[in-house]
């Protein structure tokens, strides 16, 4: 599966890279809160990502129907930038991902230590960031685009400055 995530203010659009059709919209829930909701193409709310700390290394939680399912935690900002994801999906299956990079732009998606895809950061001509996710179909789930939101909120300012 290949996705493109475009940023427009406080809204992200997720499109299928090959078919150019809108799959999801991610919107900021309220003013000055770190809460974003993932909506499918028919505007049904699937997941919510919330920034739970404003520390130097931010943390996030993902909820489904207001029930906590996973935590995303920045382990390193500069040396080997990494976000760890742990929790359970909606079926109760244990999830462990690492979103790891060497340069803040080319991230590897590792599930249980195995490479299952990548998340690439692109700087557009207008100065906005755009994200590309390539992930194996067998591990794809609807919450995967929220990984790009965590990368944007954690490393976005660093990438805009490059």
DSSP file (Angstrom, degrees, kcal/mol; ACC not computed):
  #  RESIDUE AA STRUCTURE BP1 BP2  ACC     N-H-->O    O-->H-N    N-H-->O    O-->H-N    TCO  KAPPA ALPHA  PHI   PSI    X-CA   Y-CA   Z-CA
    1    1 A X              0   0    0      0, 0.0   134,-2.5     0, 0.0     2,-0.5   0.000 360.0 360.0 360.0 134.0    0.0    0.0    0.0
    2    2 A X  E     -A  134   0A   0    132,-0.2    15,-2.5     2,-0.0    16,-0.4  -0.982 360.0-178.5-123.9 123.3    1.3    3.4   -0.9
    3    3 A X  E     -AB 133  16A   0    130,-3.0   130,-2.4    -2,-0.5     2,-0.4  -0.898  16.8-153.4-121.2 147.7   -0.1    6.6    0.6
    4    4 A X  E     -AB 132  15A   0     11,-2.5    11,-2.7    -2,-0.3     2,-0.5  -0.986  10.3-163.0-117.9 131.6    0.5   10.3    0.2
    5    5 A X  E     -AB 131  14A   0    126,-3.6   126,-2.9    -2,-0.4     2,-0.4  -0.960   6.2-167.2-119.5 116.8   -0.2   12.6    3.1
    6    6 A X  E     -AB 130  13A   0      7,-2.3     7,-2.2    -2,-0.5     2,-0.5  -0.826  12.0-140.0-106.1 142.0   -0.5   16.3    2.3
    7    7 A X  E     + B   0  12A   0    122,-0.9     2,-0.3    -2,-0.4     5,-0.2  -0.868  23.3 170.3-104.4 129.4   -0.5   19.0    5.0
    8    8 A X  E >   - B   0  11A   0      3,-3.1     3,-1.3    -2,-0.5     2,-0.4  -0.790  65.8 -64.7-137.1  93.0   -2.8   22.0    4.7
    9    9 A X  T 3  S-     0   0    0     -2,-0.3    -1,-0.1     1,-0.2     0, 0.0  -0.526 118.2 -13.9  67.0-121.6   -2.8   24.1    7.9
   10   10 A X  T 3  S+     0   0    0     -2,-0.4    18,-1.4    -3,-0.1     2,-0.4   0.109 124.7  85.0 -98.6  20.2   -4.4   21.9   10.6
   11   11 A X  E <   -BC   8  27A   0     -3,-1.3    -3,-3.1    16,-0.2     2,-0.4  -0.964  56.2-164.9-127.1 139.9   -5.7   19.4    8.1
   12   12 A X  E     -BC   7  26A   0     14,-2.9    14,-2.9    -2,-0.4     2,-0.5  -0.969   6.7-155.5-120.9 137.2   -4.0   16.4    6.5
   13   13 A X  E     -BC   6  25A   0     -7,-2.2    -7,-2.3    -2,-0.4     2,-0.6  -0.953   4.3-156.4-114.4 135.8   -5.4   14.5    3.5
   14   14 A X  E     +BC   5  24A   0     10,-2.7     9,-3.2    -2,-0.5    10,-1.7  -0.943  18.1 176.3-114.6 118.4   -4.4   10.9    2.8
   15   15 A X  E     -BC   4  22A   0    -11,-2.7   -11,-2.5    -2,-0.6     2,-0.5  -0.873  38.3-105.7-121.5 154.0   -4.7    9.7   -0.7
   16   16 A X  E  >  -B    3   0A   0      5,-2.3     4,-1.9    -2,-0.3     5,-0.3  -0.665  30.5-142.7 -72.7 125.3   -3.8    6.5   -2.5
   17   17 A X  T  4 S+     0   0    0    -15,-2.5    -1,-0.1    -2,-0.5   -14,-0.1   0.866  94.4  39.7 -63.6 -38.0   -0.6    7.2   -4.4
   18   18 A X  T  4 S+     0   0    0    -16,-0.4    -1,-0.2     1,-0.1   -15,-0.1   0.925 126.0  31.5 -79.6 -45.8   -1.5    5.1   -7.5
   19   19 A X  T  4 S-     0   0    0      2,-0.1    -2,-0.2     1,-0.0    -1,-0.1   0.547  92.3-138.1 -93.6  -7.6   -5.2    5.9   -7.8
   20   20 A X     <  +     0   0    0     -4,-1.9     2,-0.4     1,-0.2    -3,-0.1   0.832  53.0 142.0  55.0  36.2   -5.1    9.4   -6.5
   21   21 A X        -     0   0    0     -5,-0.3    -5,-2.3     1,-0.0     2,-0.3  -0.865  58.2-106.8-110.2 146.8   -8.3    8.9   -4.5
   22   22 A X  E     +C   15   0A   0     -2,-0.4    -7,-0.2    -7,-0.2     3,-0.1  -0.518  40.7 166.4 -70.7 125.7   -9.0   10.3   -1.1
   23   23 A X  E     +     0   0A   0     -9,-3.2    18,-0.8     1,-0.4     2,-0.3   0.787  61.5   3.0-104.5 -44.6   -8.9    7.6    1.6
   24   24 A X  E     -CD  14  40A   0    -10,-1.7   -10,-2.7    16,-0.2     2,-0.4  -0.946  51.0-151.2-142.5 158.4   -8.8    9.6    4.9
   25   25 A X  E     -CD  13  39A   0     14,-2.3    14,-3.3    -2,-0.3     2,-0.5  -0.996  11.2-159.1-128.0 137.4   -8.8   13.1    6.3
   26   26 A X  E     -CD  12  38A   0    -14,-2.9   -14,-2.9    -2,-0.4     2,-0.4  -0.976  16.9-177.2-119.0 121.0   -7.1   13.9    9.5
   27   27 A X  E     -CD  11  37A   0     10,-2.0    10,-2.8    -2,-0.5     2,-0.3  -0.897  32.8-111.7-122.2 146.0   -8.3   17.1   11.3
   28   28 A X  E     - D   0  36A   0    -18,-1.4     8,-0.3    -2,-0.4     3,-0.1  -0.612  29.2-147.2 -71.4 131.8   -7.3   19.0   14.4
   29   29 A X        -     0   0    0      6,-3.4     2,-0.3    -2,-0.3    -1,-0.1   0.923  66.2  -2.8 -73.7 -47.5  -10.2   18.5   16.8
   30   30 A X  S >  S-     0   0    0      5,-0.4     3,-1.4     3,-0.2     5,-0.3  -0.936  87.5 -75.4-144.2 163.2  -10.1   21.8   18.8
   31   31 A X  T 3  S-     0   0    0     -2,-0.3     3,-0.1     1,-0.2    -2,-0.0  -0.359 110.3  -2.6 -62.7 137.9   -8.1   25.0   19.0
   32   32 A X  T 3  S+     0   0    0      1,-0.2     2,-0.3    -2,-0.1    -1,-0.2   0.600 102.8 118.4  56.8  17.9   -4.7   24.7   20.7
   33   33 A X    <   -     0   0    0     -3,-1.4     2,-0.2     2,-0.1    -1,-0.2  -0.838  68.5-132.1-107.5 153.7   -5.2   21.0   21.6
   34   34 A X        +     0   0    0     -2,-0.3    17,-2.2    17,-0.3     2,-0.5  -0.168  67.9 122.1 -91.4  40.5   -2.9   18.3   20.4
   35   35 A X  E     + E   0  50A   0     -5,-0.3    -6,-3.4    -2,-0.2    -5,-0.4  -0.917  34.8 176.8-112.2 123.2   -5.9   16.1   19.4
   36   36 A X  E     -DE  28  49A   0     13,-2.8    13,-2.7    -2,-0.5     2,-0.4  -0.973  15.1-149.3-124.3 138.9   -6.3   15.0   15.8
   37   37 A X  E     -DE  27  48A   0    -10,-2.8   -10,-2.0    -2,-0.4     2,-0.6  -0.890   8.2-140.5-111.1 140.3   -9.1   12.7   14.4
   38   38 A X  E     -DE  26  47A   0      9,-3.3     8,-3.3    -2,-0.4     9,-0.9  -0.878  23.5-173.0 -98.3 118.9   -8.8   10.3   11.5
   39   39 A X  E     -DE  25  45A   0    -14,-3.3   -14,-2.3    -2,-0.6     6,-0.2  -0.896  17.1-132.3-113.4 141.0  -11.9   10.2    9.4
   40   40 A X  E >   -D   24   0A   0      4,-2.3     3,-2.1    -2,-0.4   -16,-0.2  -0.193  44.6 -82.6 -79.6-177.0  -12.5    7.8    6.5
   41   41 A X  T 3  S+     0   0    0    -18,-0.8   -17,-0.1     1,-0.3    -1,-0.1   0.742 132.3  51.6 -62.4 -24.3  -13.7    9.0    3.1
   42   42 A X  T 3  S-     0   0    0    -19,-0.2    -1,-0.3     2,-0.1   -18,-0.1   0.157 121.5-106.3 -97.8  19.0  -17.4    9.1    4.3
   43   43 A X    <   +     0   0    0     -3,-2.1     2,-0.5     1,-0.2    -2,-0.1   0.714  68.5 149.8  66.1  26.1  -16.4   11.2    7.4
   44   44 A X        -     0   0    0      1,-0.0    -4,-2.3     0, 0.0     2,-0.4  -0.788  50.4-120.3 -87.7 128.7  -16.7    8.4    9.9
   45   45 A X  E     +E   39   0A   0     -2,-0.5    -6,-0.2    -6,-0.2     3,-0.1  -0.560  40.2 165.8 -74.3 121.7  -14.3    8.9   12.8
   46   46 A X  E     -     0   0A   0     -8,-3.3    19,-0.4    -2,-0.4     2,-0.3   0.876  57.8  -1.8 -99.6 -55.8  -12.0    5.9   13.1
   47   47 A X  E     -E   38   0A   0     -9,-0.9    -9,-3.3    17,-0.2     2,-0.4  -0.903  53.0-146.8-137.9 161.5   -9.1    6.9   15.5
   48   48 A X  E     -EF  37  63A   0     15,-2.1    15,-2.7    -2,-0.3     2,-0.5  -0.998   7.1-159.3-130.0 135.9   -7.9    9.8   17.5
   49   49 A X  E     -EF  36  62A   0    -13,-2.7   -13,-2.8    -2,-0.4     2,-0.4  -0.966  12.3-171.7-114.0 133.6   -4.2   10.7   18.2
   50   50 A X  E     -EF  35  61A   0     11,-2.6    11,-2.2    -2,-0.5     2,-0.7  -0.984  25.0-130.3-127.1 130.6   -3.5   13.0   21.2
   51   51 A X  E     - F   0  60A   0    -17,-2.2   -17,-0.3    -2,-0.4     9,-0.3  -0.719  25.2-175.1 -77.9 118.4   -0.2   14.5   22.1
   52   52 A X  E     +     0   0A   0      7,-2.1     2,-0.3    -2,-0.7     8,-0.2   0.568  63.0  30.3 -97.5 -10.7    0.1   13.6   25.8
   53   53 A X  E     - F   0  59A   0      6,-1.2     6,-0.6     2,-0.1    -1,-0.2  -0.994  51.5-157.9-148.0 144.6    3.3   15.5   26.6
   54   54 A X        +     0   0    0     -2,-0.3     4,-0.1     4,-0.1    -1,-0.0   0.072  54.2 132.0-102.7  21.5    4.9   18.7   25.4
   55   55 A X  S    S-     0   0    0      2,-0.2     3,-0.2     1,-0.1    -2,-0.1  -0.011  80.6 -93.0 -62.5 176.4    8.3   17.6   26.6
   56   56 A X  S    S+     0   0    0      1,-0.3     2,-0.7     2,-0.1    -1,-0.1   0.856 128.2  43.0 -60.8 -35.0   11.3   17.8   24.4
   57   57 A X  S    S-     0   0    0     17,-0.0    -1,-0.3    18,-0.0    -2,-0.2  -0.873  97.0-148.4-110.8  95.8   10.6   14.2   23.4
   58   58 A X        -     0   0    0     -2,-0.7    16,-2.1    -3,-0.2     2,-0.3  -0.166   8.6-154.0 -68.7 157.4    6.8   14.2   22.9
   59   59 A X  E     -FG  53  73A   0     -6,-0.6    -7,-2.1    14,-0.2    -6,-1.2  -0.922   9.3-168.9-125.3 154.9    4.5   11.3   23.5
   60   60 A X  E     -FG  51  72A   0     12,-3.1    12,-2.8    -2,-0.3     2,-0.4  -0.933   9.2-150.5-137.9 158.2    1.2   10.5   21.9
   61   61 A X  E     -FG  50  71A   0    -11,-2.2   -11,-2.6    -2,-0.3     2,-0.5  -0.989   8.3-147.6-130.5 146.9   -1.7    8.1   22.4
   62   62 A X  E     -FG  49  70A   0      8,-2.8     7,-2.7    -2,-0.4     8,-1.6  -0.942  17.3-170.7-112.7 132.9   -4.1    6.6   19.9
   63   63 A X  E     -FG  48  68A   0    -15,-2.7   -15,-2.1    -2,-0.5     2,-0.4  -0.887  14.3-158.2-122.0 153.8   -7.6    5.8   20.9
   64   64 A X  E >  S- G   0  67A   0      3,-2.5     3,-1.6    -2,-0.3   -17,-0.2  -0.990  86.2 -11.0-130.3 121.0  -10.4    4.0   19.1
   65   65 A X  T 3  S-     0   0    0     -2,-0.4    -1,-0.1   -19,-0.4     3,-0.1   0.907 129.9 -57.9  52.0  44.5  -14.0    4.8   20.3
   66   66 A X  T 3  S+     0   0    0      1,-0.2     2,-0.5    -3,-0.0    -1,-0.3   0.571 113.4 121.4  63.4  13.1  -12.4    6.7   23.3
   67   67 A X  E <   -G   64   0A   0     -3,-1.6    -3,-2.5     0, 0.0    -1,-0.2  -0.923  68.3-118.0-107.3 129.1  -10.6    3.5   24.3
   68   68 A X  E     +G   63   0A   0     -2,-0.5    -5,-0.2    -5,-0.2     3,-0.1  -0.392  41.5 161.3 -63.1 132.2   -6.8    3.7   24.6
   69   69 A X  E     +     0   0A   0     -7,-2.7    19,-3.2     1,-0.4     2,-0.3   0.640  56.5   7.1-123.8 -30.5   -5.1    1.2   22.2
   70   70 A X  E     -GH  62  87A   0     -8,-1.6    -8,-2.8    17,-0.3     2,-0.4  -0.999  51.6-140.2-156.3 159.0   -1.5    2.4   21.7
   71   71 A X  E     -GH  61  86A   0     15,-3.2    15,-2.4    -2,-0.3     2,-0.5  -0.940   9.7-159.3-118.7 137.6    1.3    4.8   22.8
   72   72 A X  E     -GH  60  85A   0    -12,-2.8   -12,-3.1    -2,-0.4     2,-0.4  -0.982  16.2-177.2-117.0 126.6    3.8    6.5   20.6
   73   73 A X  E     -GH  59  84A   0     11,-2.9    11,-3.0    -2,-0.5     2,-0.5  -0.981  25.6-132.2-133.2 123.8    6.9    7.7   22.3
   74   74 A X  E     + H   0  83A   0    -16,-2.1     9,-0.3    -2,-0.4     3,-0.1  -0.615  23.9 178.8 -72.8 122.1    9.8    9.7   20.9
   75   75 A X  E     +     0   0A   0      7,-2.7     2,-0.3    -2,-0.5    -1,-0.2   0.763  68.1  11.2 -94.4 -30.4   13.0    7.9   22.1
   76   76 A X  E     - H   0  82A   0      6,-1.3     6,-1.5     1,-0.1    -1,-0.3  -0.967  49.6-172.1-152.8 132.2   15.5   10.2   20.3
   77   77 A X  S    S+     0   0    0     -2,-0.3     4,-0.2     4,-0.2    -1,-0.1   0.831  87.6  10.4 -89.3 -37.1   15.3   13.5   18.5
   78   78 A X  S >  S+     0   0    0      1,-0.2     2,-0.7     2,-0.1     3,-0.6   0.841 115.9  58.2-115.5 -54.4   18.7   13.9   17.0
   79   79 A X  T 3  S-     0   0    0      1,-0.3    -1,-0.2    24,-0.0     3,-0.1  -0.752 133.3 -17.6 -84.7 116.9   20.9   10.8   17.2
   80   80 A X  T 3  S-     0   0    0     -2,-0.7    -1,-0.3    22,-0.3    22,-0.2   0.972  87.4-133.9  50.3  67.0   19.0    8.0   15.4
   81   81 A X    <   +     0   0    0     -3,-0.6    20,-2.1    -4,-0.2     2,-0.4  -0.269  38.3 170.1 -53.8 123.7   15.6    9.8   15.5
   82   82 A X  E     -HI  76 100A   0     -6,-1.5    -7,-2.7    18,-0.2    -6,-1.3  -0.999  30.2-164.2-144.3 139.2   13.1    7.1   16.6
   83   83 A X  E     -HI  74  99A   0     16,-1.9    16,-2.9    -2,-0.4     2,-0.4  -0.996  18.8-150.6-118.7 126.0    9.5    6.9   17.7
   84   84 A X  E     -HI  73  98A   0    -11,-3.0   -11,-2.9    -2,-0.5     2,-0.5  -0.799   7.5-161.9 -96.3 138.1    8.4    3.7   19.5
   85   85 A X  E     +HI  72  97A   0     12,-3.0    12,-2.3    -2,-0.4     2,-0.3  -0.979  17.0 164.6-120.1 128.5    4.8    2.5   19.1
   86   86 A X  E     +HI  71  96A   0    -15,-2.4   -15,-3.2    -2,-0.5     2,-0.3  -0.999  24.3  73.3-145.0 147.6    3.4   -0.1   21.6
   87   87 A X  E    S-HI  70  95A   0      8,-1.7     8,-3.5    -2,-0.3     2,-0.4  -0.994  71.9 -62.5 153.6-151.8   -0.1   -1.3   22.5
   88   88 A X  E     - I   0  94A   0    -19,-3.2     6,-0.2    -2,-0.3    -2,-0.1  -0.986  37.5-127.8-134.4 144.0   -2.8   -3.4   21.0
   89   89 A X    >   -     0   0    0      4,-2.3     3,-2.0    -2,-0.4   -25,-0.0  -0.186  46.3 -85.5 -79.0-177.7   -4.9   -3.0   17.9
   90   90 A X  T 3  S+     0   0    0      1,-0.3    -1,-0.1     2,-0.1   -26,-0.0   0.725 130.7  55.7 -65.4 -20.2   -8.7   -3.1   18.0
   91   91 A X  T 3  S-     0   0    0      2,-0.1    -1,-0.3     0, 0.0    -2,-0.0   0.512 120.4-109.0 -86.2  -5.2   -8.6   -6.9   17.7
   92   92 A X    <   +     0   0    0     -3,-2.0     2,-0.3     1,-0.3    -2,-0.1   0.513  68.7 147.4  91.3   5.1   -6.4   -7.1   20.8
   93   93 A X        -     0   0    0      1,-0.1    -4,-2.3    -5,-0.0    -1,-0.3  -0.587  55.0-109.4 -77.0 133.3   -3.3   -8.1   18.9
   94   94 A X  E     -I   88   0A   0     -2,-0.3     2,-0.4    -6,-0.2    -6,-0.3  -0.387  35.2-159.3 -64.6 135.8    0.0   -6.8   20.5
   95   95 A X  E     +I   87   0A   0     -8,-3.5    -8,-1.7    -2,-0.1     2,-0.4  -0.972  18.2 170.5-122.1 130.8    1.6   -4.1   18.4
   96   96 A X  E     +I   86   0A   0     -2,-0.4    16,-2.3   -10,-0.2     2,-0.3  -0.916  12.1 166.4-138.8 112.5    5.2   -3.0   18.5
   97   97 A X  E     -IJ  85 111A   0    -12,-2.3   -12,-3.0    -2,-0.4     2,-0.4  -0.905  21.8-157.6-120.8 151.9    6.5   -0.6   15.9
   98   98 A X  E     -IJ  84 110A   0     12,-2.2    12,-2.8    -2,-0.3     2,-0.8  -1.000   3.3-161.4-123.6 129.1    9.7    1.4   15.6
   99   99 A X  E     +IJ  83 109A   0    -16,-2.9   -16,-1.9    -2,-0.4     2,-0.3  -0.896  31.4 175.4-107.2  98.2    9.6    4.4   13.3
  100  100 A X  E     +IJ  82 108A   0      8,-2.0     8,-3.4    -2,-0.8     2,-0.3  -0.830  13.5 163.7-120.8 145.0   13.4    4.9   12.9
  101  101 A X  E     - J   0 107A   0    -20,-2.1     6,-0.2    -2,-0.3    -2,-0.0  -0.901  33.0-151.2-144.9 170.4   15.6    7.2   10.8
  102  102 A X  S    S+     0   0    0      4,-0.5   -22,-0.3    -2,-0.3     5,-0.1   0.523 100.9  27.4-114.3 -20.6   19.1    8.5   10.5
  103  103 A X  S    S-     0   0    0      3,-0.3     4,-0.1   -22,-0.1   -24,-0.0   0.256 101.9-110.2-131.0  13.1   18.3   11.9    9.0
  104  104 A X  S    S+     0   0    0      2,-0.2     3,-0.1   -23,-0.1    55,-0.1   0.422 107.9  66.4  70.7   0.4   14.7   12.9   10.1
  105  105 A X  S    S+     0   0    0      1,-0.2    16,-2.0    15,-0.1     2,-0.8   0.745  89.7  51.3-119.8 -40.9   13.5   12.3    6.5
  106  106 A X  E    S- K   0 120A   0     14,-0.2    -4,-0.5    12,-0.0     2,-0.4  -0.869  70.1-176.7-108.2 102.4   13.7    8.6    5.6
  107  107 A X  E     -JK 101 119A   0     12,-2.9    12,-2.6    -2,-0.8     2,-0.4  -0.798  17.1-144.6-102.7 139.6   12.0    6.5    8.2
  108  108 A X  E     -JK 100 118A   0     -8,-3.4    -8,-2.0    -2,-0.4     2,-0.7  -0.837  12.1-140.1 -96.6 137.9   11.9    2.8    8.3
  109  109 A X  E     -JK  99 117A   0      8,-2.7     7,-3.1    -2,-0.4     8,-1.0  -0.889  23.9-174.6 -99.5 111.4    8.7    1.1    9.7
  110  110 A X  E     -JK  98 115A   0    -12,-2.8   -12,-2.2    -2,-0.7     2,-0.6  -0.925  10.0-167.5-110.6 124.6    9.8   -1.9   11.8
  111  111 A X  E >  S-JK  97 114A   0      3,-2.8     3,-2.0    -2,-0.5   -14,-0.2  -0.958  81.6 -16.7-111.8 120.2    7.2   -4.2   13.2
  112  112 A X  T 3  S-     0   0    0    -16,-2.3    -1,-0.2    -2,-0.6   -15,-0.1   0.849 130.3 -54.1  53.3  37.1    8.6   -6.6   15.8
  113  113 A X  T 3  S+     0   0    0      1,-0.2     2,-0.4   -17,-0.2    -1,-0.3   0.349 115.6 113.9  84.1  -6.0   12.0   -5.8   14.5
  114  114 A X  E <  S-K  111   0A   0     -3,-2.0    -3,-2.8     1,-0.0     2,-0.5  -0.835  72.8-116.0-102.0 135.9   11.2   -6.6   10.9
  115  115 A X  E     +K  110   0A   0     -2,-0.4    -5,-0.2    -5,-0.2     3,-0.1  -0.555  41.8 162.9 -70.8 119.5   11.1   -4.0    8.1
  116  116 A X  E     -     0   0A   0     -7,-3.1    20,-2.4    -2,-0.5     2,-0.3   0.396  60.0 -39.3-117.9  -1.6    7.5   -3.7    6.8
  117  117 A X  E     -KL 109 135A   0     -8,-1.0    -8,-2.7    18,-0.2     2,-0.3  -0.993  55.9-101.7 169.6-168.6    7.7   -0.3    5.1
  118  118 A X  E     -KL 108 134A   0     16,-2.7    16,-2.7    -2,-0.3     2,-0.5  -0.986   7.1-148.9-147.3 156.9    9.0    3.2    5.0
  119  119 A X  E     -KL 107 133A   0    -12,-2.6   -12,-2.9    -2,-0.3     2,-0.4  -0.984  21.9-166.1-127.5 115.9    7.8    6.7    5.7
  120  120 A X  E     -KL 106 132A   0     12,-3.0    12,-2.5    -2,-0.5     2,-0.5  -0.841  10.2-145.6-109.5 141.7    9.4    9.4    3.6
  121  121 A X  E     - L   0 131A   0    -16,-2.0     2,-0.4    -2,-0.4    10,-0.2  -0.909  17.0-172.6-106.9 128.3    9.3   13.2    4.3
  122  122 A X  E     - L   0 130A   0      8,-3.3     8,-2.8    -2,-0.5     2,-0.6  -0.952  17.9-142.9-120.8 141.1    9.3   15.5    1.3
  123  123 A X  E     - L   0 129A   0     -2,-0.4     6,-0.2     6,-0.2     5,-0.0  -0.917  24.9-144.4-100.8 118.9    9.5   19.3    1.3
  124  124 A X    >   -     0   0    0      4,-3.3     3,-1.7    -2,-0.6     6,-0.0  -0.254  26.4-103.3 -79.3 169.9    7.3   20.8   -1.4
  125  125 A X  T 3  S+     0   0    0      1,-0.3    -1,-0.1     2,-0.1    -2,-0.0   0.829 122.6  56.9 -60.4 -33.5    8.0   23.9   -3.5
  126  126 A X  T 3  S-     0   0    0      2,-0.1    -1,-0.3     1,-0.1     3,-0.1   0.494 121.4-107.4 -78.5  -2.9    5.6   25.9   -1.3
  127  127 A X  S <  S+     0   0    0     -3,-1.7     2,-0.2     1,-0.3    -2,-0.1   0.453  78.5 129.0  91.3   0.8    7.6   25.0    1.9
  128  128 A X        -     0   0    0      1,-0.1    -4,-3.3    -5,-0.0    -1,-0.3  -0.531  58.6-117.6 -85.2 156.0    5.0   22.5    3.2
  129  129 A X  E     - L   0 123A   0     -6,-0.2  -122,-0.9    -2,-0.2     2,-0.4  -0.704  26.1-168.6 -91.8 146.9    5.9   19.0    4.2
  130  130 A X  E     -AL   6 122A   0     -8,-2.8    -8,-3.3    -2,-0.3     2,-0.4  -0.988   8.3-148.2-133.3 143.2    4.4   16.0    2.5
  131  131 A X  E     -AL   5 121A   0   -126,-2.9  -126,-3.6    -2,-0.4     2,-0.5  -0.902   6.1-163.6-118.9 141.3    4.6   12.4    3.7
  132  132 A X  E     -AL   4 120A   0    -12,-2.5   -12,-3.0    -2,-0.4     2,-0.5  -0.989   7.2-167.3-123.4 126.6    4.8    9.2    1.7
  133  133 A X  E     -AL   3 119A   0   -130,-2.4  -130,-3.0    -2,-0.5     2,-0.5  -0.964   7.6-177.8-117.3 126.4    4.0    5.8    3.4
  134  134 A X  E     +AL   2 118A   0    -16,-2.7   -16,-2.7    -2,-0.5     2,-0.3  -0.992  19.4 162.1-118.6 122.1    4.8    2.5    1.7
  135  135 A X  E     - L   0 117A   0   -134,-2.5   -18,-0.2    -2,-0.5     5,-0.1  -0.992  44.5 -96.1-142.9 147.2    3.8   -0.4    3.8
  136  136 A X    >>  -     0   0    0    -20,-2.4     3,-1.2    -2,-0.3     4,-0.9  -0.362  32.6-129.6 -60.7 137.0    3.1   -4.1    3.3
  137  137 A X  G >4 S+     0   0    0      1,-0.3     3,-0.6     2,-0.2    -1,-0.1   0.849 103.7  61.6 -58.0 -36.6   -0.6   -4.8    2.7
  138  138 A X  G 34 S+     0   0    0      1,-0.2    -1,-0.3     3,-0.0    -2,-0.1   0.724 111.7  36.7 -69.3 -20.1   -0.6   -7.6    5.3
  139  139 A X  G <4 S+     0   0    0     -3,-1.2    -1,-0.2   -23,-0.1    -2,-0.2   0.466  89.5 118.1-107.5  -3.3    0.3   -5.2    8.1
  140  140 A X    <<  +     0   0    0     -4,-0.9     2,-0.3    -3,-0.6    -3,-0.0  -0.382  34.4 168.3 -66.5 139.6   -1.6   -2.2    7.0
  141  141 A X    >   -     0   0    0     -2,-0.1     3,-1.8   -52,-0.0     4,-0.3  -0.948  48.9-101.9-142.9 162.6   -4.3   -0.9    9.3
  142  142 A X  G >  S+     0   0    0     -2,-0.3     3,-0.6     1,-0.3     4,-0.2   0.739 116.2  62.0 -59.8 -25.0   -6.3    2.3    9.4
  143  143 A X  G >  S+     0   0    0      1,-0.2     3,-1.7     2,-0.1     4,-0.4   0.637  77.4  91.4 -77.3 -12.2   -4.2    3.9   12.2
  144  144 A X  G X> S+     0   0    0     -3,-1.8     3,-1.9     1,-0.3     4,-0.6   0.848  77.6  60.1 -55.5 -41.1   -1.0    3.8   10.1
  145  145 A X  H X> S+     0   0    0     -3,-0.6     4,-0.9    -4,-0.3     3,-0.8   0.778  93.1  68.2 -59.7 -22.3   -1.5    7.4    8.6
  146  146 A X  H <> S+     0   0    0     -3,-1.7     4,-2.0     1,-0.2    -1,-0.3   0.739  85.8  68.6 -68.8 -20.3   -1.4    8.6   12.2
  147  147 A X  H <> S+     0   0    0     -3,-1.9     4,-2.1    -4,-0.4    -1,-0.2   0.880  97.1  52.9 -62.1 -36.5    2.3    7.6   12.3
  148  148 A X  H <X S+     0   0    0     -3,-0.8     4,-2.7    -4,-0.6    -1,-0.2   0.850 105.7  53.8 -66.9 -33.6    2.9   10.5    9.9
  149  149 A X  H  X S+     0   0    0     -4,-0.9     4,-2.8     2,-0.2     5,-0.2   0.924 108.7  48.5 -65.9 -43.6    1.1   12.9   12.2
  150  150 A X  H  X S+     0   0    0     -4,-2.0     4,-1.8     2,-0.2     5,-0.2   0.902 113.0  48.0 -62.6 -40.8    3.4   11.9   15.1
  151  151 A X  H  X S+     0   0    0     -4,-2.1     4,-3.2     2,-0.2     5,-0.5   0.915 112.8  49.4 -64.7 -42.5    6.5   12.3   12.8
  152  152 A X  H  X S+     0   0    0     -4,-2.7     4,-1.7     1,-0.2     5,-0.3   0.934 114.1  43.8 -62.6 -46.6    5.2   15.7   11.6
  153  153 A X  H  < S+     0   0    0     -4,-2.8    -1,-0.2     2,-0.2    -2,-0.2   0.800 122.8  38.8 -70.2 -28.2    4.5   17.0   15.2
  154  154 A X  H  < S+     0   0    0     -4,-1.8    -2,-0.2    -5,-0.2    -3,-0.2   0.906 135.7  13.5 -87.0 -47.4    7.8   15.6   16.5
  155  155 A X  H  X S+     0   0    0     -4,-3.2     4,-2.3    -5,-0.2     5,-0.2   0.385  94.4 102.6-114.0   1.6   10.3   16.3   13.6
  156  156 A X  H  X S+     0   0    0     -4,-1.7     4,-2.2    -5,-0.5     5,-0.2   0.894  84.0  47.2 -57.2 -46.8    8.3   18.8   11.4
  157  157 A X  H  > S+     0   0    0     -5,-0.3     4,-1.3     1,-0.2    -1,-0.2   0.866 111.5  52.0 -66.0 -34.9   10.1   21.9   12.5
  158  158 A X  H  4 S+     0   0    0      1,-0.2     4,-0.4     2,-0.2    -1,-0.2   0.921 111.8  46.9 -64.3 -43.2   13.5   20.2   12.1
  159  159 A X  H >< S+     0   0    0     -4,-2.3     3,-0.8     1,-0.2    -2,-0.2   0.838 108.6  53.7 -71.3 -32.7   12.6   19.1    8.5
  160  160 A X  H 3< S+     0   0    0     -4,-2.2    -1,-0.2     1,-0.2    -2,-0.2   0.818 106.0  55.2 -68.9 -28.6   11.3   22.6    7.5
  161  161 A X  T 3<        0   0    0     -4,-1.3    -1,-0.2     1,-0.2    -2,-0.2   0.557 360.0 360.0 -80.2  -8.2   14.6   24.1    8.6
  162  162 A X    <         0   0    0     -3,-0.8    -1,-0.2    -4,-0.4    -2,-0.1   0.471 360.0 360.0 -84.6 360.0   16.6   21.8    6.4
